[in-house]
Amino acid sequence: MAGAASPDHLFGLRNSFYVGAYQAVITGVQAIPARAALSPDALAERDSLLYRSYIAIGSHQLVIDEIGPGAATPLQAVRLLAVYLSGGAGGKESAIRKLNELLADDAVGSNPILRLVAGTVLMHERDYAGALKHTNSGGTMELLAMNVQICLQMHRSDHAEKQLRIMQQLDEDHTLTQLANAWVDLVMGGSKIQEAHLIFQDLSEKYPATCLILNGKALCLMHMGNFEDAEGLLLESLNKDAKDAETLANLVVCSLNLGKSASRYLNQLKLAHPDHMLVKRMSSAEDSFDRACQAIS
């Protein structure tokens, strides 16, 4: 009689990470029993989830300090992500150069976490075609979910839907499949918004109310014209993380639609995330307005 399958000690950590419950990942790693015999691949995945969670809460230097030069390829990639996100232009260029060196190495270049980090960095660079070069072959649910995100950023919802169908065929109930479904529904609009709202509502009943889930629900409500309830969810999100970029950006839009001043949230966004797309678009609009005024003065 075959022995029972060993428990997946990383299942909860993965789902916490997917929905943005980063502190739960950090404490959850400590809760894994010492007797749990994790394979080398599982150990690398556990540590990558831990350090990516630290990056997500802004503890970039901790990651840089703790991952040494002899660490496995996945952790080296995560360290380079921390370097990229924490550094100025020089740090970013150095991180991208070292990532490219790892990707060009036949021995490690196909590592899924390395490809995921490469896709993340290139998405930050808004080089979506370059990001897809590393993520398009898939191999993990995270890579497939990133493909959906990239395609939506490229305004190719048709390709995003194809990637979503692949995810649904692999595991329709997977947390990332549900999130990707909601992202696509939000872009499709119309009756799909209600379906996206149901997905986020379901996630909010299964997991803690993270900034990711609260912003998802708020976006659905904003699409449906319910800005007052959306504002409530966004303020709840702001209480969880006063510097969360998407919360601040959505509060700017929500406040403007409610006829309220958005300057405080916009200023916070400029200070915490000067490279955010909304900041750049508003700065560009202000410059265009100033030039138009000068032209007619």
C-alpha positions as CSV (number, residue, x, y, z in Angstrom):
1,M,0.0,0.0,0.0
2,A,1.5,3.3,-1.1
3,G,2.4,5.8,1.7
4,A,0.5,9.0,2.3
5,A,1.7,12.0,0.4
6,S,3.9,14.3,2.5
7,P,2.2,17.6,3.4
8,D,2.9,20.7,1.4
9,H,4.3,23.0,4.0
10,L,4.5,25.9,1.5
11,F,0.9,25.8,0.4
12,G,-0.2,28.4,2.9
13,L,2.9,30.6,2.4
14,R,2.2,30.7,-1.4
15,N,-1.4,31.8,-1.0
16,S,-0.5,34.4,1.6
17,F,2.1,35.8,-0.8
18,Y,-0.3,35.8,-3.8
19,V,-2.9,37.9,-2.0
20,G,-0.4,40.3,-0.5
21,A,-0.4,39.0,3.1
22,Y,3.4,39.5,3.4
23,Q,3.7,39.6,7.1
24,A,1.8,36.2,7.3
25,V,4.5,34.8,5.0
26,I,7.3,36.0,7.2
27,T,5.7,34.6,10.4
28,G,4.6,31.5,8.6
29,V,8.1,30.6,7.6
30,Q,9.1,30.5,11.3
31,A,6.1,28.3,12.0
32,I,7.2,25.5,9.7
33,P,8.1,22.6,11.9
34,A,11.8,21.9,12.2
35,R,11.2,18.2,11.6
36,A,9.6,19.1,8.2
37,A,12.0,17.5,5.6
38,L,12.0,20.1,2.8
39,S,13.8,19.3,-0.5
40,P,16.5,21.6,-1.7
41,D,14.0,23.0,-4.3
42,A,11.4,23.6,-1.5
43,L,13.9,25.3,0.7
44,A,14.8,27.6,-2.1
45,E,11.2,28.3,-2.8
46,R,10.5,28.9,1.0
47,D,13.4,31.4,1.2
48,S,12.4,33.2,-2.0
49,L,8.9,33.6,-0.7
50,L,10.3,35.0,2.6
51,Y,12.7,37.4,1.0
52,R,10.2,38.5,-1.7
53,S,7.8,39.3,1.2
54,Y,10.5,41.4,2.8
55,I,11.0,43.3,-0.5
56,A,7.2,43.8,-0.7
57,I,7.1,45.6,2.7
58,G,10.1,47.7,1.8
59,S,12.9,45.9,3.7
60,H,15.2,45.9,0.7
61,Q,18.5,46.2,2.6
62,L,17.7,43.3,4.9
63,V,17.4,41.1,1.8
64,I,20.6,42.5,0.3
65,D,22.5,41.9,3.6
66,E,21.2,38.4,4.3
67,I,21.6,36.7,0.9
68,G,25.2,36.0,0.4
69,P,27.2,35.5,-2.8
70,G,27.1,31.7,-2.4
71,A,23.3,31.5,-2.3
72,A,21.4,29.5,-4.9
73,T,20.3,31.1,-8.2
74,P,16.7,31.8,-7.1
75,L,17.9,33.7,-4.1
76,Q,20.6,35.6,-6.1
77,A,17.8,36.7,-8.4
78,V,15.7,37.9,-5.5
79,R,18.7,39.8,-4.1
80,L,19.1,41.5,-7.5
81,L,15.4,42.5,-7.3
82,A,16.0,44.1,-4.0
83,V,19.1,45.9,-5.4
84,Y,17.1,47.1,-8.4
85,L,14.2,48.4,-6.3
86,S,16.4,50.1,-3.7
87,G,19.1,51.6,-5.8
88,G,19.3,54.7,-8.0
89,A,20.1,54.6,-11.7
90,G,23.5,52.9,-11.0
91,G,22.0,50.2,-8.8
92,K,19.3,49.5,-11.4
93,E,21.8,49.2,-14.2
94,S,24.0,46.9,-12.1
95,A,21.1,44.7,-11.2
96,I,19.9,44.4,-14.8
97,R,23.4,43.7,-16.1
98,K,23.8,40.8,-13.5
99,L,20.4,39.5,-14.2
100,N,21.2,39.3,-17.9
101,E,24.4,37.4,-17.1
102,L,22.5,34.8,-15.1
103,L,19.8,34.5,-17.8
104,A,22.6,33.9,-20.4
105,D,24.1,31.1,-18.4
106,D,22.8,27.8,-19.8
107,A,23.1,26.1,-16.4
108,V,20.7,28.4,-14.6
109,G,19.1,30.7,-17.1
110,S,15.8,28.7,-17.2
111,N,15.2,28.9,-13.5
112,P,11.6,29.9,-13.0
113,I,12.2,32.4,-10.1
114,L,15.1,34.0,-12.1
115,R,12.7,34.4,-15.1
116,L,10.0,35.7,-12.8
117,V,12.4,38.3,-11.3
118,A,13.6,39.3,-14.8
119,G,9.9,39.8,-15.9
120,T,9.2,41.9,-12.8
121,V,12.2,44.1,-13.4
122,L,11.5,44.6,-17.1
123,M,7.8,45.4,-16.2
124,H,9.1,48.2,-13.9
125,E,11.2,49.3,-16.9
126,R,8.0,49.2,-19.0
127,D,9.9,46.9,-21.4
128,Y,6.9,44.6,-21.8
129,A,8.2,42.7,-24.9
130,G,11.5,42.1,-23.1
131,A,9.6,40.8,-20.0
132,L,7.5,38.4,-22.1
133,K,10.8,37.0,-23.7
134,H,11.6,35.6,-20.2
135,T,8.1,34.7,-18.9
136,N,6.2,33.6,-22.0
137,S,7.2,30.0,-21.9
138,G,5.4,29.7,-18.5
139,G,6.2,26.7,-16.4
140,T,4.7,27.9,-13.1
141,M,1.4,29.5,-12.2
142,E,3.2,32.7,-11.2
143,L,4.8,33.0,-14.6
144,L,1.5,32.5,-16.3
145,A,-0.1,35.1,-14.0
146,M,2.7,37.5,-14.9
147,N,2.0,36.9,-18.6
148,V,-1.6,38.0,-18.0
149,Q,-0.4,41.2,-16.3
150,I,2.1,41.9,-19.1
151,C,-0.5,41.4,-21.8
152,L,-3.0,43.7,-20.1
153,Q,-0.3,46.3,-19.7
154,M,0.3,46.0,-23.5
155,H,-3.5,46.5,-24.0
156,R,-3.7,43.0,-25.5
157,S,-6.6,41.6,-23.6
158,D,-7.0,38.9,-26.2
159,H,-3.6,37.4,-25.4
160,A,-4.3,37.9,-21.6
161,E,-7.5,35.8,-22.1
162,K,-5.4,33.0,-23.8
163,Q,-3.0,32.9,-20.9
164,L,-5.9,32.9,-18.5
165,R,-7.5,29.9,-20.3
166,I,-4.2,28.0,-19.9
167,M,-4.3,28.7,-16.1
168,Q,-7.9,27.6,-15.9
169,Q,-7.1,24.3,-17.7
170,L,-4.2,23.7,-15.2
171,D,-6.1,24.7,-12.0
172,E,-9.3,26.7,-12.2
173,D,-9.5,27.1,-8.4
174,H,-5.9,28.3,-7.9
175,T,-5.6,31.6,-6.2
176,L,-3.6,33.1,-9.0
177,T,-6.1,31.8,-11.6
178,Q,-8.9,33.6,-9.6
179,L,-6.8,36.8,-9.4
180,A,-5.9,36.7,-13.1
181,N,-9.6,36.1,-14.0
182,A,-10.5,39.2,-12.0
183,W,-7.8,41.3,-13.7
184,V,-9.1,40.3,-17.1
185,D,-12.7,41.0,-16.1
186,L,-11.8,44.5,-14.9
187,V,-10.3,45.3,-18.2
188,M,-13.2,43.8,-20.2
189,G,-15.7,45.9,-18.3
190,G,-19.4,45.8,-18.6
191,S,-21.1,42.8,-16.9
192,K,-17.6,41.3,-16.2
193,I,-17.1,43.9,-13.4
194,Q,-19.7,42.2,-11.2
195,E,-17.9,38.9,-11.8
196,A,-14.6,40.4,-10.8
197,H,-16.2,41.8,-7.6
198,L,-17.5,38.4,-6.7
199,I,-14.0,37.0,-7.1
200,F,-12.5,39.6,-4.8
201,Q,-15.4,39.2,-2.3
202,D,-14.7,35.4,-2.3
203,L,-10.9,36.1,-1.7
204,S,-11.8,38.5,1.1
205,E,-13.7,35.7,2.9
206,K,-10.8,33.2,2.6
207,Y,-7.9,35.5,3.4
208,P,-7.1,38.6,5.4
209,A,-8.2,41.9,4.0
210,T,-4.9,42.9,2.3
211,C,-4.2,46.0,0.3
212,L,-4.4,43.9,-2.9
213,I,-7.8,42.5,-2.1
214,L,-9.2,45.8,-0.8
215,N,-8.0,47.7,-3.9
216,G,-9.5,45.0,-6.1
217,K,-12.9,45.4,-4.5
218,A,-12.6,49.2,-4.6
219,L,-11.7,49.2,-8.3
220,C,-14.8,47.1,-9.0
221,L,-17.0,49.5,-7.0
222,M,-15.4,52.5,-8.8
223,H,-16.2,50.9,-12.2
224,M,-19.8,50.5,-11.0
225,G,-19.9,54.2,-10.0
226,N,-20.0,53.5,-6.2
227,F,-17.2,55.8,-5.2
228,E,-18.3,56.3,-1.6
229,D,-18.1,52.6,-0.7
230,A,-14.9,52.4,-2.7
231,E,-13.4,55.2,-0.7
232,G,-14.2,53.4,2.5
233,L,-12.3,50.3,1.3
234,L,-9.3,52.4,0.2
235,L,-9.1,54.2,3.5
236,E,-9.1,50.8,5.2
237,S,-6.3,49.8,2.9
238,L,-4.4,53.0,3.7
239,N,-4.6,52.2,7.4
240,K,-2.8,48.9,6.6
241,D,-0.1,50.5,4.5
242,A,0.1,54.3,4.3
243,K,2.6,54.1,1.4
244,D,0.9,51.6,-0.8
245,A,1.1,52.9,-4.3
246,E,-2.1,51.5,-5.7
247,T,-4.1,52.6,-2.7
248,L,-2.8,56.2,-3.0
249,A,-3.4,56.2,-6.8
250,N,-6.9,54.9,-6.4
251,L,-7.7,57.4,-3.7
252,V,-6.6,60.2,-6.0
253,V,-9.1,59.0,-8.7
254,C,-11.8,58.2,-6.2
255,S,-11.5,61.6,-4.5
256,L,-11.7,63.5,-7.8
257,N,-14.9,61.6,-8.7
258,L,-16.4,62.5,-5.3
259,G,-15.6,66.2,-5.8
260,K,-13.0,66.1,-3.0
261,S,-9.4,67.4,-2.9
262,A,-7.0,64.7,-4.0
263,S,-3.8,66.8,-3.3
264,R,-2.9,65.1,-0.1
265,Y,-3.0,61.6,-1.6
266,L,-1.2,62.8,-4.8
267,N,1.6,64.4,-2.7
268,Q,2.0,61.2,-0.7
269,L,2.2,59.3,-4.0
270,K,4.8,61.7,-5.4
271,L,6.9,61.4,-2.3
272,A,6.7,57.6,-1.9
273,H,6.5,56.6,-5.6
274,P,7.8,59.4,-7.8
275,D,8.0,57.0,-10.8
276,H,4.4,55.8,-10.5
277,M,2.5,56.1,-13.8
278,L,-0.2,58.3,-12.4
279,V,2.4,60.8,-11.1
280,K,4.1,60.9,-14.5
281,R,0.9,61.3,-16.4
282,M,-0.3,64.1,-14.1
283,S,3.1,65.9,-14.3
284,S,3.0,65.6,-18.1
285,A,-0.6,67.1,-18.1
286,E,0.5,69.9,-15.9
287,D,3.5,70.7,-18.1
288,S,1.2,70.7,-21.2
289,F,-1.2,73.0,-19.5
290,D,1.6,75.4,-18.5
291,R,2.9,75.5,-22.0
292,A,-0.6,76.2,-23.4
293,C,-1.0,79.1,-20.9
294,Q,2.3,80.6,-21.9
295,A,1.4,80.3,-25.5
296,I,-1.7,82.4,-25.1
297,S,-0.4,84.9,-22.5
